[in-house]
């Protein structure tokens, strides 16, 4: 088996953009997942996929309740990562109403309608052992949100 390196990947669509190491890729994926969670995304899952595909290291998958909600989720993920100095390379599906894809280079964020999530069932293509639990991350986000609302008088 080939040994893994920390060399960043270079794809045609991101050749001109600065590339991130896989170590940073997990942070980007987690930040995107938290952004989706804070905006009430549903059924959010995070998978390490670098053993399945060459196009990304991580997939973040979520569901939006409506087209408007799906777009709000995408906007929030892009905004939150932009605040951290991470830009998306491309966003696909904004003209549709079933599946939005945000390309952060080594991280792809998939936002589906309920129907499209069931139809495409992207998880069936992924290695279940590659799923990364998000519960602790979301609990920390909840504590942070509650802390932001507390004010001392």
N, C-alpha and C positions, 0 to 999 in steps of 0.2 A: 504494500500500500504506500502511496505517495505521502511524504511527510507534509504536514501543514506548515505554512509560514504565515507571518503577519504582513505579507506583501498585500497592498491594496489591489483591488480588482479594477480593471479599466475596461469599460464597455464603450461601444461606438457612441451611444447617446450621451455619455458623461466624460468623454475623452478630454474636453477642455476644462471641465470643472475639477476643483481640488478633490482628491479622493481621501476617504477616511479609512483608518485601519479597522479590522473586525472588532477590536476592543471598543472603539468609539461607536461602531455600528449598533451594538447592543444598547448603549445609552440613547442613541437616536430612536431606536425602536421602542424602548421603554418610555421615552418622552412623548412620542406619538401616541402610544397606548394611553398614557395618563391624560393627554389632551382630549382624546376621544371619550374617555371615561368622564372627565369633568363636564363635557358637553352632552352627557347622557347617551352616549353610544351604547349599543346593546351587544351582548354576546361577543365581547372583545377577546381575542386570542392572539398570542404571539408565538411564532414558530421560528426556530433556527432552520434554515433551508439550504445552507451552503453545501450539504451533502446530496441534495436533491436537484439543484439547479445552479447554473453558473451566472444567472442574472442578478442575484441578490444573496445576501447573507441572512436576512430576516424578512419575514412577512408579518405584518400586523393586519388582522382581519376583524372587521366590525360590521354591524348592521345599523342602518338609520331607519327611523319610523316613516319617513316620507322623503320626497325629493328635496324639499327645503331643508329637512333635518340632515340629510346626507351631505348637502352642500355646506351646511353650517359645520358639520364635523370636519370636512376637508379644510375649510377655511381656518378652523381652530388649530388643526394639526400643523398646517403651514405657518400660521401666525406664531404659535408657541415655539416651533423649531427655529423660525426666523429670529425670534428674540434671543435664541442661544447661538446665533451665527450660522445656522444651517439652512441652506436654501434648497428648495425642491428643484429638480431638473426639468420635470414635466408633470403635468396633470392631465389625465385622460378621462373621458366620459362625462364631462360637465354638460354636454349637450344632451345626454341621455338621462334615463331615470332609473337605471337598474344597478350600475356598477361604476364606481369612481376609483381611479387608481392614481396614487401620488407616488412619484419616483424620487426618493431621496438618495439615489445611487445604490448604496449597499442595503438599503431598506425600502421595501415596497409596502405601501399602505393600501389595503383593499377595503372599500366601503360599499356594502351591498344593500339593496332592498331585501326585505324578508324573502320574497319570492326568488330573487336571483341567488341569494345565499343557499337556499334549499336546492335550486336547480343545478348550480355549478358545483356545489359541495366541494370546494377547494381543499378542505381538510383531508379528503380521501386520498389525495395525491401526495400528502405530506407524511413524513415519518412521525408517528405519535410520540416517539421518544424525544423528538426535537421541540416539543411544546414547552414553553417557559411559563411557569405560574406567575400570575399577576396579582393575586389576592393581597399579598403584603404591600406591594407597590400602591394598590388602590386604597388600602387602609391608611397608608402614609399620606396619600393625596387628600383623603377625607380629614385627617388630623390637621393638615396644612390649611385646608379650606376653613375648618372651624376656627383655627388660630387666627386667620385673616379677619374673621368677623368679630373677634373679641376686641373690645376697646376698654381701656382703663379710664376711669373718671376721677 
